[in-house]
Amino acid sequence: MWINTLHSFLYIALELTVLFVVISFVISLLQGFIPYEKIEKKLIGKNKIIAAFSAVIFAFITPFCSCSTIPIVVNMLKKKLPFGIVMIFLFASPVLDPTILTVMGVILGWKVTIIYTIVTTMISIIIGFIIEALGFEKYVKNVVMSGYEEQQKKFNFKLAIKETIDLMKNVYPYLIIGAAIGAVIHGLVPTEWISSAFGNEHWWLIPIAAIVGIPLYIRLSSMIPISQILIMKGMALGPVMAMMISSAGASLPEIILLKTIFKKELVTTFVLSVVIMSTISGFIFYLI
């Protein structure tokens, strides 16, 4: 049993390593063609719909985890960008990483990935505008955060290699952790137990999974191999996706950082919004 678990880990780790290196390098290389200045102009444009989707695109092309998103949010607030647009970026950035989405497409299937992308995009936009309409901008503190500087990227082969290595240092350990957990689940946890406990389409499993995902702080890169194994073992897709989105969208370290720039009312609203986003997403997968 332990030998099978080791074989499973090596297979998953090797597959993820090859995918991640190739995909992250290609994306880093292509980022040199992205017109960042044009996107920023769209963010402050009068057309709110275009600005909202521009925020999602900006979130997509700036691959950050939930914690490293915060300095970008502070910079956007300093530039007096519309509050709703900033919140859309905050919700979308950690769940719409291009490298991870591509890996998700290969591992979990492109249908799942496309639905995931559309659902998280639309819910991020809706929640961002609702929070703005409710006047939560008044709960933003006057904070200046240092350590972030905007950089204009250019097409550069050596720079793409460097960024791939840097991304590997930051993200790859979580991929390996996810592969290890997935291998243990695959080799040691009985399929019958998972399928009987979590395989039935019980609607209440989805909000529970959404709530459980936040304190776990399992990054999206770790959740993909874990989700693959859980689904293979018979766990329903709805709870899996709810946990994946909540664990990527919010975490305890991020919440602590948010408390430095947001008052408790807005921090609480953010956490509840992530739970709502992941729950709604889980139900959509449940219905599909």
MIMINU-664302 format. One record per residue: x, y, z of N, C-alpha, C in turn. Coordinates in pm, 1 decimal. Each point is the difference from the previous one (the first is absolute). Last residue first. Layout:
BEGIN
NUGU        n_x        n_y        n_z       ca_x       ca_y       ca_z        c_x        c_y        c_z
NUGU          X          Y          Z          X          Y          Z          X          Y          Z
...
This chain:
BEGIN
NUGU        n_x        n_y        n_z       ca_x       ca_y       ca_z        c_x        c_y        c_z
NUGU    -2514.9     2133.9    -1251.1       48.6      -42.6     -132.0       29.8     -148.5       -0.2
NUGU     -129.5      209.6      402.1     -112.4       -4.2      -93.1       41.8      -50.2     -137.8
NUGU      333.8       60.0      330.5      -95.4     -100.0       50.0     -116.1      -16.9      -98.6
NUGU      312.5      344.3      -64.4       56.3     -129.0      -40.7      -91.4     -114.7       42.0
NUGU     -130.3      417.6      144.1       -5.6        0.2     -147.2       57.0     -131.9      -53.4
NUGU       27.6       81.0      460.7     -136.0      -35.3      -39.7      -15.3       -2.7     -152.4
NUGU      413.1      144.3      183.3      -21.1     -141.0       27.8     -137.6      -47.9      -43.4
NUGU       99.5      458.0      -27.4       73.2      -74.4     -101.4      -19.2     -150.0       18.7
NUGU     -178.4      282.3      326.7      -76.0       12.0     -125.4       67.4      -79.6     -111.7
NUGU      234.2       23.6      404.4     -123.5      -77.5       16.9      -83.5        2.5     -127.6
NUGU      391.9      263.0       24.2       34.4     -141.5      -10.2     -124.0      -88.3       12.9
NUGU      -55.5      468.7       50.9       50.2      -31.2     -133.4       25.7     -149.0      -17.1
NUGU     -116.8      156.9      428.4     -115.2        3.6      -90.6       42.5      -37.0     -141.9
NUGU      337.9       44.5      318.4      -81.5     -117.6       32.3     -120.1       -8.1      -93.5
NUGU      263.6      381.5      -29.1       73.0     -115.2      -54.7      -77.2     -129.1       26.4
NUGU     -171.7      392.3      187.1      -14.4        2.7     -145.9       71.5     -117.4      -65.0
NUGU       44.3       73.3      464.7     -133.4      -50.1      -31.5      -22.3       -5.8     -150.9
NUGU      399.5      193.9      146.4       -1.3     -143.2       31.0     -134.5      -61.6      -34.7
NUGU       38.9      467.4      -45.3       83.9      -69.2      -97.6       -3.9     -150.9       22.0
NUGU     -212.3      279.1      313.6      -76.5       -6.8     -125.2       77.8      -74.3     -107.6
NUGU      216.6       89.4      405.0     -105.7      -99.3       20.1      -82.2      -19.3     -126.0
NUGU      318.8      339.1       -5.4       67.7     -129.8        5.9     -103.6     -112.0       14.9
NUGU     -151.3      442.7       24.4       30.5      -37.8     -137.4       71.8     -134.3       -5.8
NUGU     -104.6      182.0      423.7     -125.4      -18.9      -73.3       25.8      -48.1     -142.5
NUGU      363.1      121.2      290.3      -53.5     -134.0       24.0     -129.9      -26.1      -76.1
NUGU      346.7      343.1     -216.5      -59.1      -10.9      132.6      -72.5     -133.6       11.5
NUGU      429.0       73.8     -331.2     -145.7        5.9       10.0      -41.6       -1.8      147.0
NUGU      457.8      -20.3     -119.6      -48.5       99.7      -95.8     -152.1       15.4        3.5
NUGU      248.3     -305.5      282.4       85.2      118.1        2.5      -49.0      108.7      -95.0
NUGU     -203.1     -433.4       31.2      -34.6       79.9      118.3       86.6      124.5       11.9
NUGU       78.5     -331.7     -334.9     -111.8       86.7      -34.4      -39.0       89.6      117.0
NUGU      330.3     -334.4       61.8       50.6      112.5      -79.2     -111.9       98.0      -34.1
NUGU     -121.7     -394.0      219.8       82.6       80.7       90.7       54.8      122.7      -72.1
NUGU     -230.5     -317.2     -254.2      -93.7       72.8       85.9       74.4       90.6       97.5
NUGU      250.1     -294.9     -269.8      -54.0      111.5      -77.4      -94.1       85.0       84.7
NUGU      181.8     -395.1      190.0      102.2      103.9      -18.7      -53.0      120.9      -76.5
NUGU     -302.6     -366.7       54.7       28.2       70.2      125.0      111.9      104.2      -15.4
NUGU     -287.7     -105.3     -430.7       81.3      -81.2       90.2       25.1       80.6      126.3
NUGU     -291.3      -21.4     -520.3       27.5       63.8      129.6       79.6      -95.9       85.5
NUGU      -98.3     -106.5     -457.6      -50.0      137.6        4.5       28.7       74.0      128.7
NUGU      109.0     -470.5      -89.0       81.9       89.4      -82.5      -40.0      146.2       18.1
NUGU     -239.3     -339.1      225.2      137.8       -7.7       47.7       91.9       90.6      -79.4
NUGU     -455.3      -37.5     -129.8       11.8       68.9      128.3      142.7       -1.7       52.2
NUGU      -98.9     -234.1     -402.9      -14.9      144.1      -17.8       17.7       74.5      132.4
NUGU       10.1     -476.7        0.5      110.6       52.4      -79.4       -6.3      151.8       -8.9
NUGU     -355.6     -236.3      205.5      119.3        4.4       85.0      118.7       59.9      -74.6
NUGU     -392.6      -65.6     -244.9      -25.4       99.0      105.2      121.4       14.5       90.4
NUGU        3.9     -334.5     -331.7       21.8      131.9      -57.4      -24.5      109.5      103.7
NUGU      -82.9     -445.6      132.3      141.5       13.9      -36.4       28.1      140.1      -51.4
NUGU     -451.1     -126.9       93.8       80.4       30.4      119.1      148.1       19.8      -30.6
NUGU     -273.4     -120.6     -376.4      -43.2      124.5       64.7       79.9       35.0      124.2
NUGU       51.7     -420.0     -247.4       73.8      113.9      -53.3      -35.5      130.3       70.6
NUGU      -12.0     -498.6      237.3      -79.6       81.5      -90.8       76.3      126.5      -40.2
NUGU      248.1     -465.2      131.8      -56.7      117.9       64.7      -72.2       84.9     -103.4
NUGU      255.7     -421.3      -79.6     -145.2        1.3        6.1      -62.2      118.5       69.3
NUGU      469.9     -126.5     -131.4      -45.0      -86.9      109.2     -152.0        2.0       17.2
NUGU      218.1      282.3     -314.7       23.1     -138.0      -41.6      -51.9      -98.7      103.9
NUGU       -7.9      453.7      109.8     -100.6      -28.3     -102.1       12.8     -143.5      -50.6
NUGU      322.8      149.8      301.3     -129.3       -6.8       67.3     -112.2      -33.1      -98.3
NUGU      435.9       77.4     -170.2       -8.9     -128.0       70.6     -136.3      -16.3       67.1
NUGU       90.3      410.4     -214.2        0.6     -107.6      -99.1      -18.7     -135.7       66.8
NUGU       57.3      381.3      270.1     -134.6       -8.6      -57.2       -9.9     -113.3     -100.9
NUGU      420.1       98.3      181.4      -85.5      -56.3      104.0     -141.0      -20.7      -55.2
NUGU      315.8      219.5     -275.1       23.6     -145.4        9.3      -85.0      -67.3      106.0
NUGU      -63.9      469.7      -32.7      -28.8      -66.6     -127.5       31.0     -149.4        5.3
NUGU       89.7      318.0      364.3     -133.0      -58.7       -4.3      -26.1      -78.7     -126.9
NUGU      402.8      257.4       83.9       -2.8     -123.9       77.4     -133.0      -72.7      -15.2
NUGU       60.6      418.7     -207.4       96.6      -92.2      -60.8        5.1     -132.4       73.9
NUGU     -261.2      356.5      169.6      -62.9      -59.4     -118.0       91.8     -101.3      -66.3
NUGU       67.8       79.6      522.4        5.7       80.2     -120.5      -60.2      -75.3     -117.4
NUGU     -116.1      -31.3      523.6       56.7      -84.6     -104.6       -2.0       80.2     -128.6
NUGU     -152.6      105.5      482.2      104.2       67.5      -76.3       72.8      -96.3      -93.4
NUGU     -377.1      -52.5      344.7       99.1      -98.9      -43.6      120.5       65.6      -65.9
NUGU     -404.1      234.4      154.8      108.9      -17.2       98.2      106.1     -101.1      -42.9
NUGU     -368.0       75.8     -309.0       69.0      124.5       35.0      110.8      -20.2      103.9
NUGU     -308.9     -355.5     -162.1      113.2       33.3      -87.1       79.8      120.7       43.7
NUGU     -415.0     -162.9      207.4      120.2      -73.2       41.7      121.9       43.5      -79.9
NUGU     -427.5      170.5     -116.6       45.3       55.1      128.4      130.2      -65.1       44.6
NUGU     -206.2     -161.9     -391.3       39.4      139.2      -21.7       54.8       62.5      127.6
NUGU     -185.4     -435.4       15.8      130.2       -1.8      -68.1       51.4      141.3      -22.3
NUGU     -432.3      -42.2      173.7       97.6      -47.4       99.5      140.2        0.9      -59.3
NUGU     -365.6      101.2     -283.8       36.3      111.3       90.5       99.6      -41.3      107.8
NUGU     -133.7     -354.4     -291.2       62.0      111.0      -74.0       31.3      118.5       91.1
NUGU     -238.4     -399.3      138.4      145.0      -19.9       -4.2       70.6      120.4      -63.5
NUGU     -480.9      -48.0       25.3       62.2       62.9      115.9      150.8      -22.3        6.5
NUGU     -293.1     -197.2     -337.1       22.3      142.3      -22.4       75.7       64.3      115.1
NUGU       38.9     -509.8     -182.2      -66.7       70.0      109.9       32.2      149.1      -10.8
NUGU       87.2     -423.4     -301.2      -22.1      141.7      -31.0      -81.8       68.4      110.0
NUGU      357.5     -430.0       43.5     -140.3       32.3      -22.5      -17.6      150.2      -17.4
NUGU      425.4     -182.4      109.4      -36.5      -21.9     -139.6     -145.0       32.7      -30.5
NUGU      256.8       -1.0      430.9       -1.5      126.1      -74.5      -46.6      -14.9     -144.2
NUGU       12.7     -369.7      324.2      -11.6      117.6       87.4      -19.9      129.6      -78.0
NUGU       63.3     -422.3     -224.3     -119.8      -10.6       83.3      -21.6      125.2       84.5
NUGU      383.9      -37.7     -279.2     -119.2        1.0      -84.1     -127.6       -5.9       83.0
NUGU      419.6      -31.5      221.1      -18.0      132.2      -59.3     -129.6        6.3      -79.7
NUGU      117.8     -418.5      183.7      -29.1       96.1      106.5      -26.6      138.5      -57.2
NUGU      135.2     -355.0     -287.8     -137.2      -18.4       46.3      -38.0      103.5      105.8
NUGU      445.5      -27.7     -167.2      -90.9       62.7      -95.1     -143.8       -5.9       49.9
NUGU      427.0        0.3      337.3      -86.4      -89.5      -77.8      -96.7       76.9      -90.2
NUGU      497.0      158.4      158.6     -139.3       23.5       37.4      -90.7      -86.2      -87.4
NUGU      478.3       -5.3      -63.3      -32.7      -45.1      135.4     -146.3       18.6       41.2
NUGU      217.8      122.1     -439.9       53.6     -129.7       40.0      -54.1      -54.1      130.6
NUGU     -133.2      429.1     -196.2      -15.4     -103.1     -103.1       40.6     -137.2       51.0
NUGU       66.4      378.7      272.9     -143.6      -26.5      -13.2      -23.4     -114.6      -97.7
NUGU      437.7      147.9       41.1      -41.6      -66.7      123.4     -148.6      -35.5       -6.4
NUGU      176.7      253.4     -351.7       51.5     -137.2       -5.3      -41.8      -79.1      123.9
NUGU     -104.5      461.3      -20.7      -78.8      -76.5      -95.8       42.1     -144.8       -7.4
NUGU      252.3      295.4      261.5     -130.0      -24.3       63.2      -88.7      -83.7      -91.4
NUGU      412.2      131.7     -177.0       20.0      -93.6      111.1     -132.6      -34.2       67.7
NUGU        4.5      327.9     -340.5       24.3     -132.7      -57.2       14.6     -104.4      110.1
NUGU      -37.2      450.0      130.6     -126.0      -49.6      -53.8       12.8     -138.5      -58.8
NUGU      388.0      212.2      143.2      -83.6      -32.2      116.1     -134.0      -56.5      -45.1
NUGU      280.6      159.1     -333.0       51.9     -125.3       53.7      -80.2      -42.5      122.9
NUGU      -99.6      414.9     -190.9      -35.8     -106.1      -94.1       42.7     -135.9       54.3
NUGU      133.3      378.1      233.2     -141.6      -28.2       24.5      -51.9     -106.1      -95.5
NUGU      446.6      157.4      -48.2      -16.6      -77.6      124.4     -144.3      -36.5       29.3
NUGU       94.6      283.3     -380.5       28.3     -142.2      -17.0      -10.2      -80.8      129.6
NUGU      -42.0      494.8      -43.0     -120.1      -81.5      -18.0       28.1     -149.2        1.8
NUGU      346.1      347.5       51.6     -113.7       43.3       81.1     -115.9      -99.9       -1.6
NUGU      401.4      -66.8     -258.0       39.7        9.9      140.4     -120.7       30.7       89.3
NUGU      -58.3       -0.1     -467.6       19.2     -136.6       50.0       36.0        1.8      148.1
NUGU      -26.9      406.5     -225.6     -133.4      -54.5       22.7        7.8     -141.8       54.2
NUGU      400.4      208.2     -125.6      -55.9       66.5      118.4     -137.9      -56.0       34.1
NUGU      202.6     -152.1     -395.7       72.8      -51.6      116.5      -56.0       60.6      128.6
NUGU     -169.8      164.5     -401.2      -42.5     -139.1       17.0       66.4      -61.2      122.3
NUGU      132.0      426.7     -133.3     -131.8        4.2       62.8      -54.9     -140.2       22.7
NUGU      412.6       43.7     -229.5       13.9       45.0      139.3     -134.8       -1.7       71.7
NUGU        2.8      -93.2     -459.9       62.8     -109.9       74.3       10.9       35.9      147.7
NUGU     -151.9      332.6     -287.6     -102.5     -104.9       12.9       55.1     -118.9       78.0
NUGU      293.1      347.3     -112.7      -90.4       43.0      106.9     -108.4     -105.4       24.0
NUGU      295.3      -63.8     -358.5       68.9      -20.5      127.4      -89.0       38.0      118.1
NUGU     -165.9       80.4     -436.7       14.9     -143.4       23.1       64.1      -27.9      135.9
NUGU     -309.5      420.7     -157.4      138.2      -27.7       35.5       12.0     -146.4       39.6
NUGU     -353.9      432.0     -135.1       26.6     -135.4      -48.2      147.8      -29.9       19.4
NUGU     -224.2      342.6      337.8       34.1       -7.1     -140.9       27.8     -145.2      -36.7
NUGU     -257.9      326.7      417.4       61.9     -123.3      -46.8       25.9        7.8     -149.9
NUGU      -43.9      359.6      423.1      -43.7      -22.5     -136.4       74.9     -120.8      -55.8
NUGU     -129.4      126.2      525.9      105.6      -23.7      -97.0      -61.5      -23.0     -136.6
NUGU     -106.4      209.9      537.9      -48.8      -46.5     -129.3      116.9      -13.7      -95.8
NUGU       28.3      -62.2      539.8       23.6       95.4     -107.3      -50.7      -58.3     -131.0
NUGU       -4.1      -76.6      577.6      -52.9      -37.8     -130.9       27.0      111.6      -98.1
NUGU      116.5       22.2      466.6       51.5     -129.9      -42.9      -55.3      -47.7     -132.0
NUGU     -250.5      315.8      395.0      118.7        6.0      -84.1       39.5     -139.7      -44.1
NUGU     -475.1      266.1      163.2       80.8     -121.4       11.4      117.1        9.3      -96.7
NUGU     -387.4      323.1      268.0       98.6       -1.5     -107.8       89.6     -120.9       20.9
NUGU     -528.8      167.7      164.3      123.7      -74.6       21.1       88.5       12.9     -122.0
NUGU     -491.0      140.6      235.3      102.0       74.5      -73.9      136.0      -61.5       27.9
NUGU     -478.0     -281.0        8.4       90.6       81.9       78.8       95.5       76.2      -91.2
NUGU     -519.9     -189.9      -84.9      139.5      -12.2      -42.6       86.1       93.8       83.3
NUGU     -491.2      -44.1        4.3       71.0      -86.5       93.6      144.0      -28.5      -43.8
NUGU     -328.3      250.9     -254.3       28.9       77.2      121.3       75.8      -81.7      103.4
NUGU     -172.7     -181.6     -410.0      126.5       70.7      -19.6       40.0       78.5      124.4
NUGU     -416.9     -252.8      -79.2      103.2      -53.9       88.1      136.5       66.4      -19.3
NUGU     -482.6       45.7     -199.2       77.0      106.1       64.9      110.9      -46.9       91.9
NUGU     -329.7     -229.9     -309.8      -37.4        5.3      141.5       82.6      101.5       79.1
NUGU       89.3      -92.2     -460.9     -132.3       62.2        9.0      -46.0       14.6      145.1
NUGU      407.5     -231.1      -94.4       13.0      142.9      -28.7     -133.1       71.7       18.1
NUGU        1.0     -463.5       41.9       72.1       58.6      113.0       18.8      149.5      -20.0
NUGU     -188.0     -241.2     -355.6      -93.1        5.7      113.7       65.6       66.2      120.6
NUGU      262.6      -83.4     -385.8      -92.3      111.5      -20.3      -99.1       13.8      115.8
NUGU      299.1     -367.1        8.1       75.9      125.3        4.3      -89.4      121.5      -13.5
NUGU     -183.0     -434.4      -55.8       25.9       31.3      141.0       75.9      131.9       13.5
NUGU      -80.2     -157.1     -438.8     -126.2       30.0       67.9       23.9       41.7      145.5
NUGU      370.9     -147.5     -257.1      -50.9      129.0      -48.6     -126.0       40.5       75.9
NUGU      183.7     -423.6       88.8       92.2      104.4       46.6      -51.0      138.3      -39.7
NUGU     -228.0     -375.7     -166.6      -31.6       22.9      141.5       91.7      107.4       58.8
NUGU       73.9     -133.0     -448.8     -128.8       68.1       13.8      -32.9       30.1      146.6
NUGU      398.9     -246.3      -95.3        4.4      133.7      -59.4     -128.8       76.0       26.1
NUGU       29.1     -453.8      126.1       75.8       86.4       91.7       10.7      142.3      -52.7
NUGU     -215.9     -317.0     -280.9      -74.0       17.4      125.5       73.6       94.6       94.9
NUGU      209.1     -125.2     -409.4     -117.9       83.5      -24.0      -72.1       31.1      131.4
NUGU      365.5     -299.0       18.3       44.2      135.0      -36.1     -118.2       94.0      -18.3
NUGU      -87.8     -461.1       80.0       61.9       61.6      118.2       37.4      145.3      -29.0
NUGU     -147.9     -261.2     -360.0     -111.4       33.2       89.3       51.2       72.1      124.1
NUGU      325.6     -161.0     -289.4      -74.3      109.5      -64.2     -117.0       43.5       87.4
NUGU      249.8     -376.2      140.6       79.1      123.0       10.1      -73.3      119.1      -59.8
NUGU     -188.3     -436.7      -35.8       -1.6       45.6      139.3       69.9      134.8       13.2
NUGU       22.6     -201.5     -418.2     -138.0       38.1       28.0      -11.8       54.7      141.9
NUGU      410.3     -185.1     -148.6      -21.6      136.9      -44.6     -142.7       47.0       24.4
NUGU      286.2     -364.5      306.9      -80.2        8.4     -122.1      -33.9      144.2      -35.0
NUGU      291.2     -181.4      361.0     -141.7      -18.4       30.9      -90.5        5.0     -122.2
NUGU      487.2       38.4      -43.4      -24.2      -98.1      106.2     -148.8      -30.7       18.5
NUGU      152.2      328.8     -318.6       61.9     -128.6      -34.9      -38.1     -108.3      101.0
NUGU     -145.9      442.5       78.7      -61.3      -50.5     -122.2       52.7     -136.7      -38.8
NUGU      194.8      231.0      363.3     -132.9      -50.3       34.0      -68.2      -60.3     -122.3
NUGU      405.6      223.0      -61.6       23.1     -128.9       65.0     -133.8      -64.6       37.1
NUGU      -26.3      428.3     -163.9       41.9      -90.2     -107.3       27.8     -139.2       55.0
NUGU     -103.1      338.5      303.8     -118.3      -33.5      -79.0       34.4      -95.9     -113.6
NUGU      348.9      176.1      265.3      -76.1     -100.1       73.3     -124.7      -41.3      -77.4
NUGU      263.8      345.2     -181.2       77.2     -124.6        4.9      -80.6     -110.6       65.9
NUGU     -186.5      437.9      -10.9        3.8      -64.8     -132.0       75.8     -132.1       -1.5
NUGU     -290.6      216.7      410.3      140.7       -4.9      -38.9       11.6      -75.4     -132.6
NUGU     -393.3      158.0      309.3       12.4       -2.3     -145.2      145.5       11.6      -43.7
NUGU     -164.2       19.2      460.1      -69.5     -117.6      -55.1       12.9      -11.3     -150.9
NUGU      187.7      363.7      281.1       53.0     -128.6       46.1      -65.1     -122.2      -63.4
NUGU     -146.5      453.7     -137.3      142.7      -24.3      -16.1       47.5     -136.4       48.8
NUGU     -461.2      200.8       35.8       35.1      -80.5     -117.7      146.3      -42.2       -3.3
NUGU     -196.7      283.8      350.4      -66.2     -129.9       -1.6       54.6      -89.5     -111.5
NUGU      162.1      442.7       31.3       35.1      -71.2      122.7      -61.4     -139.7        2.3
NUGU     -112.9      299.3     -352.2      136.9      -51.0      -13.6       38.6      -84.2      120.8
NUGU     -407.0      217.7       22.5       -7.7     -104.6     -102.7      137.3      -63.0      -19.6
NUGU      -25.7      374.3      277.5      -52.1     -119.4       65.4      -14.2     -115.9      -97.5
NUGU      130.1      420.8     -167.3      105.8      -52.8       86.9      -45.3     -129.4       66.5
NUGU     -314.5      235.1     -249.3       98.6      -61.0      -90.1      114.1      -62.0       80.6
NUGU     -328.1      251.2      229.3      -55.3     -126.2      -48.7       96.8      -74.7      -89.1
NUGU      112.1      436.3      153.2        7.2      -99.7      105.7      -51.9     -136.2      -47.0
NUGU      238.4      361.3     -328.0     -132.6      -24.5       58.6        3.9     -118.1       96.8
NUGU      452.7      262.7      -53.0      -83.2      -79.2      -89.0     -135.4      -24.0       65.3
NUGU      408.0      259.4      155.2     -140.3       42.1        0.3      -82.5      -73.6     -106.0
NUGU      471.4      -56.4      145.4      -24.0       63.8     -129.1     -145.4       44.1      -16.8
NUGU      138.8     -239.1      385.3       77.1      125.0       -1.2      -23.8       77.8     -128.4
NUGU     -183.4     -432.0       39.0      -73.4       94.5       84.0       70.4      136.3        3.0
NUGU      213.6     -352.0     -221.7     -119.5       38.2      -75.2      -83.0      101.0       78.4
NUGU      374.7     -190.2      210.5       43.8       88.1     -107.3     -119.3       49.9      -82.7
NUGU      -78.5     -322.5      333.4       35.9      128.2       61.6       40.1      100.6     -107.2
NUGU      -78.4     -437.8     -141.8     -125.6       63.7       39.3       27.3      137.4       61.0
NUGU      364.8     -269.9      -96.8      -57.2       50.4     -124.2     -130.5       73.0       30.1
NUGU      218.5     -221.0      356.5       70.7      122.1      -41.3      -54.3       59.5     -129.1
NUGU     -197.6     -415.7      150.1      -30.9      116.0       83.5       78.8      125.6      -39.6
NUGU       42.5     -459.3     -182.1      -93.1       89.1      -69.3      -15.4      131.7       75.8
NUGU      246.5     -383.2      158.4       78.5       95.0      -77.9      -87.3       90.7      -85.7
NUGU     -204.5     -346.1      267.0       73.9       93.7       86.1       74.4      106.6      -80.8
NUGU     -247.1     -357.9     -217.8      -90.0       91.6       69.0       75.4      104.4       83.0
NUGU      265.3     -180.9     -413.8      -80.6      -71.9       97.8      -83.4      103.0       75.3
NUGU      152.5       88.3     -512.5       38.5       15.4      139.6      -82.1      -95.0       85.9
NUGU       96.1      154.7     -541.0      -17.1     -121.2       82.0       54.0       16.2      140.9
NUGU     -188.4      306.2     -409.4       92.3       23.8      111.1      -14.0     -116.0       98.1
NUGU     -270.1       24.3     -387.6      137.0       10.7      -51.9      101.3       35.3      108.0
NUGU     -473.4      -47.8       98.6       42.5     -121.0      -70.6      147.3        6.1      -40.4
NUGU     -218.0      374.7      194.7       17.7     -104.7      100.8       55.5     -126.8      -63.6
NUGU     -117.5      346.2     -286.5      118.5       39.3       76.0       31.0     -101.9      108.6
NUGU     -395.9      -57.4     -239.0      114.6      -27.3      -87.2      130.8       34.0       71.2
NUGU     -394.4      111.6      220.0       15.7     -146.1       -2.9      119.2      -38.4      -86.2
NUGU     -118.1      449.7       10.0       53.2      -38.7      131.1       23.1     -150.3        6.2
NUGU     -213.9      171.1     -377.0      142.3       36.8       -4.2       67.7      -36.1      131.7
NUGU     -462.4      -47.7      -33.1       67.7     -109.8      -70.3      149.2       29.1      -16.8
NUGU     -257.3      336.4      202.8       -8.4     -122.4       80.0       73.1     -115.1      -66.6
NUGU      -44.3      412.3     -230.7       95.0       11.7      110.8        2.3     -127.3       83.9
NUGU     -320.1       33.1     -341.1      133.8      -15.9      -57.7      105.9        6.1      109.2
NUGU     -431.3       88.6      137.8        7.6     -139.6      -44.2      138.0      -29.1      -58.6
NUGU     -112.8      444.7      129.9       26.8      -87.9      114.0       14.2     -147.0      -41.0
NUGU       98.7      479.0     -250.7      -81.1     -119.3      -22.1       33.3     -104.6      106.8
NUGU      243.1      403.9      -17.4     -137.2       27.1       43.9      -90.4     -121.3      -16.6
NUGU      546.0      -43.2       91.6      -93.9       49.4      -99.6     -140.5       16.5       55.1
NUGU      423.5     -179.4      194.8      -51.5      128.0       49.1      -98.1       62.1      -99.2
NUGU      211.2     -416.7      -93.2      -42.2      -14.5      139.2      -63.3      127.9       54.5
NUGU      203.4      -22.5     -434.2     -134.3      -58.3        0.5      -54.0      -10.5      143.2
NUGU      441.7      140.1      -64.1      -91.2      105.6      -44.5     -144.2      -50.3        1.0
NUGU      341.1     -307.9       92.8      -18.5       91.5      112.8      -94.1      113.7      -37.0
NUGU      125.6     -305.1     -335.8      -89.7      -63.9       96.0      -27.5       92.7      116.9
NUGU      312.7      136.5     -319.2     -135.6        4.7      -56.3     -101.3      -61.0       97.1
NUGU      457.2      -23.1      111.9      -47.4      138.2        7.7     -142.6       12.4      -52.2
NUGU      232.8     -419.5      -30.0      -43.2       32.8      135.9      -58.2      141.3       10.1
NUGU       70.3     -367.5     -393.7       -0.5      147.6       11.8      -53.8       45.4      135.7
NUGU      269.7     -467.8     -173.2     -123.6       49.6       61.9        6.4      152.0       16.7
NUGU      346.3     -315.6     -167.6      -86.8       57.2     -101.6     -125.4       66.2       58.6
NUGU      333.2     -238.4      259.1       66.4      114.9      -60.9      -85.8       69.0     -104.3
NUGU     -117.1     -409.8      221.9      -38.6      120.6       73.3       67.3      124.7      -54.2
NUGU       88.8     -457.2     -151.0     -107.5       71.0      -68.8      -40.5      128.4       70.5
NUGU      325.6     -292.4      191.9       51.3       51.0     -127.8     -105.0       86.2      -69.2
NUGU     -118.2     -226.6      392.8       94.7      107.8       32.6       53.7       65.1     -127.0
NUGU     -269.5     -379.4      -52.7      -79.5      114.2       44.0       88.9      117.9       36.3
NUGU      208.5     -406.2     -115.3      -70.0       54.8     -116.7      -79.0      124.5       38.6
NUGU      210.2     -239.4      346.9       99.0       63.4      -87.6      -68.2       66.8     -118.8
NUGU     -264.5     -255.6      294.5       41.4      125.8       63.8      102.9       73.5      -84.8
NUGU     -144.5     -430.0     -145.5     -107.7       98.4       -7.5       42.7      134.0       59.0
NUGU      302.9     -368.2       23.4      -25.6       38.0     -140.0     -101.8      112.9       -6.7
NUGU       93.4     -183.3      427.1      118.7       65.7      -56.3      -29.3       51.9     -140.0
NUGU     -337.3     -255.9      216.2       18.0      130.7       61.8      118.2       74.9      -60.9
NUGU      -97.6     -449.1     -139.7     -104.4       94.1      -39.6       30.2      139.9       50.7
NUGU      286.3     -343.9      138.9       14.7       24.5     -144.0     -102.0      104.1      -46.3
NUGU      -36.4     -141.8      446.8      125.5       72.6      -22.4       16.9       37.0     -146.7
NUGU     -364.1     -275.7      135.5      -19.4      139.9       35.1      124.8       83.6      -26.8
NUGU       26.1     -467.6      -68.6      -96.5       58.4      -93.6      -18.0      148.6       27.1
NUGU      263.4     -245.3      300.9       67.5       14.6     -129.3      -91.3       66.8     -101.7
NUGU     -181.1     -104.9      423.2      101.0      106.0       11.5       69.6       25.1     -132.8
NUGU     -307.9     -359.6       32.0      -70.1      128.7        7.6      100.0      115.6        2.2
NUGU      178.9     -435.3       11.8      -68.7       22.5     -127.9      -66.9      137.2       -1.3
NUGU      205.4     -146.7      398.2      101.1       29.1     -102.3      -65.2       31.4     -134.2
NUGU     -281.7     -138.4      356.0       58.3      131.5       26.1       98.7       38.7     -109.4
NUGU     -182.8     -432.8      -11.3     -101.8       99.4      -32.7       54.4      141.3       19.0
NUGU      268.8     -360.2      133.3       -9.5        3.5     -146.7      -99.6      107.1      -44.5
NUGU       29.4      -80.7      459.8      122.0       64.7      -48.6       -2.1       12.2     -152.3
NUGU     -347.5     -241.2      202.8      -11.4      141.7       34.1      119.7       79.1      -51.5
NUGU        4.8     -465.5      -40.7      -95.6       58.1      -94.1      -17.5      149.2       24.7
NUGU      261.9     -235.9      304.2       69.4        5.4     -129.5      -90.5       62.9     -105.9
NUGU     -180.8      -88.1      424.7       89.5      117.1        4.2       77.1       15.1     -130.1
NUGU     -276.5     -377.6       43.3      -82.6      120.7        0.0       86.8      126.8        0.0
